[in-house]
Amino acid sequence: VLLSAKPAKHSYQGEVTGVVCQDCSDHVKTALGKLPGVTSVKVLKGDKEGVNKLVIDSNSDKLTAEAANKALGEFAKDYAITSLKETKGS
């Protein structure tokens, strides 16, 4: 008997520019939340002016900054995912 395994949880951290208010944050979270496998998106205050931290939890191990920027669609002119890497050991 095979039991279906729960999808592995992957956590990604990166940086996003252009997020200056709650509406901006909501736009980014909604767009990235539509990526396959994404279970949560957080936009947090970053260390540098104009650069926010991005934390994404996903069932996919194939999430890239390119895919995230593409998911922004029409918002890509306002926001940019400048980095996105899987964090190990979470």
Disulfide bonds with the S-S distance in Angstrom:
none
